Amino acid sequence: MKKQTPRIKLLDLIATLIDIGFVLVALYLTYAMFDLLAIPEPITRIDTTLVYSYLGLTLTSQQVNIFISLLIGYLIVFVPISVGNIKRLRSKELNEIDEWTYRTQLLYMFMSFFTFNPFSAVLRFIVGFETKKIFNGEGFKETMVELGKSIAALFQKETYRKLRERREEHKKLSETQLDLERITKIDFVARITRIALTYTFLTLVALFIFIPFYWMVLTALKTNLELTTFLSPRFFVGLEEMHWVNFKIALTRFDFTRYIINTLFVGIMSTIGTLITTIFAAFAFARLDFKGRDFIFSVLLMTMMIPGELYTITNFITIRDLQWYDNFNALIWPFMTSVFYIFFLRQAFKQIPDTLYRAAQVDGCGDMKYLSRVMIPIARPTIITITILSAIGAWDAYIWPQLVIEDPDKWLISVALRSTSFVEGSGSDARPLYNIQLAATALVTAPLLIIFFALKKYIMAGVGRSGTKG
């Protein structure tokens, strides 16, 4: 395996730093554009004739909306790329060169060029062709010469002569060879058809998942007048019609800080409790041999077949009898255990060989020491997955927190999104502001998406290690 030179590493590092600089500039410009937007009064009527001044430039509200749309699109694409480049620079694999190394650099070059980042594009160009020269001895000059020869060969008579010779050789093939080729073609067509059907199905599923998020963001960018008066909803809006002021209104009318602190407190405490009960219960069902173990585990699995809504009334009565109504205890203690997570972690524990447990017992290692030093480190991906899913579940909870918490100061973020902060007027004249409400919902959903994409490798690793043994 060939190695990269210090010059290539330095140029790659400089290009990555320039990309990060452009991302930071885009973040600042996005903040500046949002800061320019004026909150209308009343908020149900957005004035599209407003004119703003920034750095000596006169911008209309449509132009500001276009700039914000382009900047956010740029950030959505290039923030993950910049983060990926930082991880790649820190990885030991950067020292090794393969055929995809220079192709990746050239792809980054084109992306930098089309986003008006010529500095990074030039550096990526140099890195790409220097890497290619190290890999197969072909730099920019050799590549262009080879490309020219290939183009010229297309117009030479020698090429046509070779094609004719191949056709004549094909006619001389025996019937057996032709039958084999026909079978190969049938298999190829069948494989292509199977792949096409599979990806078509996956694309349709992805669309069903993506459309609600798309509709949420699209509705958040529309005016309240359009949502309440237009009979036919639009599935697309122009960049100048994306009213980003709705997000600014949501930030000013909604106390995100208080509700997020409540949600984080409940999520952290319930997740800690879930991890404690899940780890001990999974260890008991996976390794300890006690009477009735399989029967008790079967009963727990059967409870997973009962919809959680059926427990709501009995749980509410229990909470009321414990005097936990309108208290954070009602949000934390009932969710400190999960049968699904116990089953999930038990499957991971069952994959650990029994010989390790017996050897630990021979060496005088107790159950707690074996659990903490052997089983938990081995099953760490699964435990991380449980932690992430439990935290996300606490963030998304709505029905139970809505039922047991009455004090607005103790609301979770999901309950607060249905509050009166997004209603214009009072009494019979109250009208919901769906665009502002969905703008706040999009802001609340964004952290979940960021956490998922940042930690998805741990989730996939945990799911992969859970297995089906046992």
N, C-alpha and C positions, 0 to 999 in steps of 0.2 A: 504493500500500500504506500503510495507516494504522499509526501508531506508538503504542507504549505510553507512558503518562505516568510520570514519576518516582515518583508515589505508588503506582502499580500494581507497579512494579519493587520498591519498598521492601517493600510488603505481601507480595509473592511471596517475597522473600528472607527475611523474618521467618518466614513459614509454613514454608519449607524448613528454616530453622534449628531451628524447633520440632520438625519431623519428625525431624531428626537427633538432637535432644535425647531424644526418645522412644525412638529406636533405641538410643542409648547407655544409657538407663535399662534397656531390655529386655535388652541385653547384660549389664549388671551383675547384674540379677535372675536371668538364666539362670546366670551364674557362681555366684551365691550359692546358688541351688537345687541346683546340682551339688555345691557344696561341702558342703551339708547331708547329702547321701546317704552312708550308711555302707556300706563294703564288707563284705559278709557273710563269715563264716568257718564252714564252707568256702564257696567262691564258687559252688558248684553249687546252693546252697540260699538263695534270697532270702526274707527274712522280710518279709511284707507287713503285719505288725502293728506295725512300728516307728513311733514318734512323735517328731517333731522340733519344735524351738522356734526361731522366727525373728522378731525384732523384737517379742517379746512375744506372738506368735501360736503356737498349737499346731497343727501340721500332721501329718497322717498320711502314710504313704508314698504312698498313692493320690493324695492331694491334691498332694503335691510332683510326682508324675509328671504330673498334669493341668496344673499350672502350667508345667512345663518344656515339655510338648507345645504348649501355647498360645503360649508365648514363642518357641519355635523356629518355629512356623508364622507368627507375626507377623514374625519376622526374615526368613524366606524371602521373604515378600511385600514387606516395606517397605524392606529394605536395597537391593534393585535400584531401587525407586522413588525412594529418597532419592539414590542415586548418579545416576540419570537426571535428577532435578531439579537436582542440582549441575552436571551437564554442560549442561543447558538454560540455566541462569543464566549460564554462562560463554560460551554461544554467542551470536553476533551475531544469530541469528534471533529472539531474545527481543524485539527491538525491533519486529518486524513482527507484525501481528494478522491472523488469518484466522478463518473460521467455526469452526475446530476449537480455537482458543486458549481461548475461554471454556468450551467443552464439556469440554475437558481439565481445566480448573480445577474445574468442577462435579463431574466424576468423582472427582478427588482429594478434593473436599469430602465426598462420600458415603463414600469409603474411610476418611477420617480420622474421620468421625462414628461409623462402625461399629467402629472400633478404639479408641474412648474417648479420642479426641484432639480435644476440642471447640475448643481454641484455634486449631489449624490449620484445622479445619473452618470456623469463622467467617471467618477471613482468606481462605480459598479461596472462600467464598461471596461476599465483598465483591469480591475480584479478578475472579471470574467474571462478575458482572453489570456491573461497571464496564467490563470489557473488551468485553462485549456492547454496552453503550451507546455506546462509541467506535466499534465496528464497524458497527452498523446503527441506532444511535440509540434502542435499546430497552433500558431498564434493568429493574430488578426490577418496578417498578410497571407499566410498559408491558407487560411479559411476562405479568403476572398478569391485566391487563385483557384482553389478547388471548386468553389462555387461557380466561377467563370467557366472552368472546364466542363462542369456538369451541364451548364446551360448550353454551351457550344456543342456538346455531344448530342443534344437533342435535335440539332439541325444538320447533323452530318449523315451522309449516305450510309456510313458504316453501321450506324445504329439501326437503320431500316433493314440493312442486309442481315444483321443478327436477329432481328425480329422475324424475318422470313425464314431463316434457318431454324429458329425455334418452333415456328408453326409446322414446318416440314417434319421435324423430329417428333412433334406431337402427333402427327398423322400416322407415323410409323409405329406408334405404341401398340402393343398387343391388346387384345380384348380384355385380358385379365387385368392389365394395368389400368385400362379405362374404367373397368368395373370398380377397382380399388379407388380410383380418383372420384368416381361417382358416389361411392359410399362415404368417402371423406368429405365431399361437398355436402351430402345430406347431413352428416354429423355436424359440420360447421354451421349450416343453416339452422339446425335444431338448437345448437348451443347459442347462436346469436339471438334466436327467437326467445329462448329461455331467459337470457340475460336482459333482453329488451322488455319482456313482460315483468321481470323482477324489478327492474329500475322504474318502470312505469308505475307499478303498484307502490313502490317506496316514495316516488314523487307525489303521487296522489295523497298518500298518508301525510307527507311533509306539508303539503298545501293545506290539508284540513287542520294541521297543527298551527301553521303559520298565519292563516287567514284571520283568526280572532285577534292576534297581536297586531296584524296590519290594520284591521278595522279599528282597533283601540287607538292607535297612533293617528290614523287618518281622521277619526272623529275628533280627537283632541286638537287637530290643526284647523278645524272648520269653525265657522262663526255660529253663534247660537241662533241667529236668524235663519241660516240655511238648515239647521237641524230641526227647527220647529215649523218651517213653512214649506220647504221643498218636498214635494210628493215623491220624487224619484231620487234616491240618494246617489251621489257620485262615488265611483270606485277609484277615481284618480283626481288629484288636484295639481295645478301647476305650482312651480316653486314660488312664484310671487303671491299665490293664494294660500300659502301655508302660514297661518297666523300663529307665530311662535310666542306672541304676547300671552296666549292662553296659559302657557307654562309659567310665565312670570306672575300672572294673576293667581295661579294655584299656589305658588310659593308664598305669596303675600297673604292669602286668605286662609291658609291651612298651617296649623302649628306642627310642622313635621318633627321638630326636635323633641317635643314632649312625647309624642306618640311613638317615635322610633326608640326613645330611651325605654319606655314601657315594654315595647316589643322585644328589645334586646335583653332586658332583664328577665322577662318571662322565658324567652328562648334559651338563654344561657342556663338558667336554673333548671328548667325542664330537661334540657339536653344532658346536663351533668347527672341528674337523677336517672335518666334513661340509660346512660352508659353504665352506671353502677349496677342497676338491676339487670340490664341485658347481659353484661359480662358475667356476673355471678350465676344467673339462671342458665345461660348458654353453657358455661363450664360444668354446672351440675348435670345438665341433661346430656352432655357430650362425654364426660369422663367419669363422674361419680356413679358408683353402682349402689343404688338404694331401692328398696322395695316400692313397687308401683311407679317407677320412673317413666316407663313407656306409656302407662295408662294416663298419668298426669299430663304428659306431653301431648298425648292424643286429644285429651279434653281441651287443652289450650289451643290446639290447632282447630278444633271444631268451633271454638268461639270466633275464629276468623271468618267463618261462614255466615255469621249473624251481622246484619248491617249495624254500623255504629249508632245510627239514629235511634234504634230501639233502646239503647242504654241511656238516652238523654234524660228521660223523665226520672228514672231511678237515680241516676247520678245527681240530678238537680235536687232531689229530696235529700240525698246523703249530704250534699254540700250545705243545704239549708239547716239540716240537723246539727252539723258541725259548726254552724255559725260562720261559714266561710263565704257567704253570699256577699257580693260586691267587695271582694278581697282578692289579692293576687294569689293566695293559697288555692283558690278555686281554679286558677289557670295553670298552676305548676304541678301540684300533687297528682291530679288525675292523669296527667300525661307523662309521669315518670316511669312508665313501663309500656312495652309494646310487644305483643305476641309475635308479630311479624319480624321485628328486629331480633328477638330471641331465636326464632327459627333460622333467620338469616345468618347470625353469628354461630349458631350451633353447627350449621353445615360447614362453615369454615374451620371450626374447631375439630370436627370429625375427620377432616383431611389430614390432620397432624397424626403421624404414626403412633400407635399405642406403645411401640417399643421405647419411644422417648419418655413416656410417662412411667413405664416400668423401670427403666434405667434410672430415672430421677428418684423413684421410691427406694431402689437399692442403695443409691448414694445418700439416702437420708433426707431427701428434699421433700418438704411438705407440700400439700395441695396449693396453699396460698403462694408459696415461693415459686412453684412450678408454673402457676397461672401468670404471675407477674413477670417472670424471667424467660419463659419459653413461649407460652400460648399467646399472650398479648402481643409481643413483638412480631411473631409469625403472622398473626391475623391482623396486623396494623392496617393494611389497606381496607379490610372490611369494616373495622372500627371507625376509620376515618369516613367511610361512606355512610355509616349509620349516623355519625355526628353531623355530617352535612345535611342528610335527609331530615333528621330530627329538627335541626335549626330552620330549614326551609318550611317544614310543616308548622312550626310555631309562628313563623312569619305570615303564613297563608291562612291560619285558623280564623274562622269567622263565626260559625253557628254557635259554638260553645261560649266564646268570649262575649258575643252579643247577648247571650241568655243570662250569664251570671254576673256581668259587670254593668252597673247602672251609672256610676260616677264618671262623667266625661274625662276627668283628670286621670282615670285609670284605663281608659280605652286603649286597645291595641290599634296598630296602624290600619288593619283591615276593617275594623269596626268604624274607625274615625272617617274612613273614606265615604261612608254612608251617612255622615252627619249633616247638619244644617249649614255647614260651611259652603256648600255648593247649591244653595237655594236662594233665589232672588225673590224678595217679597215675603209676606207672612200671611198666615191664615189661609183663606180660600184663594188668595191671589198668589200664593207661593208657586214658583216655577223652578223646576230643577235645571241646573246648568250642566248639561251632560258633557259639553266640551271641556269645561274646567275640571269636572270630576274625573274624566278619563285622562286629562293631562296629569292630574295628581296620581292617578293609578299607574300611568306609564312611568312616572318618576319613582314610584314605589317598586315597580316591577324591574326596573333597570338593575338595581343591586343584585337581585336574584339571578338575572341572566349573566352578570359579570362573575358572580361567585361560581355559577355552574360551569361556564367556559374556562374559568381559571383553574377549577379543581376537577374538571371532567375526567382527567387521567386517573385520579384517585378513585372516583366513582366507578369507572370502568374496571380498574384493578380489583376493587372490592367485590364487584359483581362477578368478575371472572374467578376469583378465589373462593367464592361461596360454594360453588359446585353443587352436586346433587348426591354426594355420598351420604350414607347413613339412612 
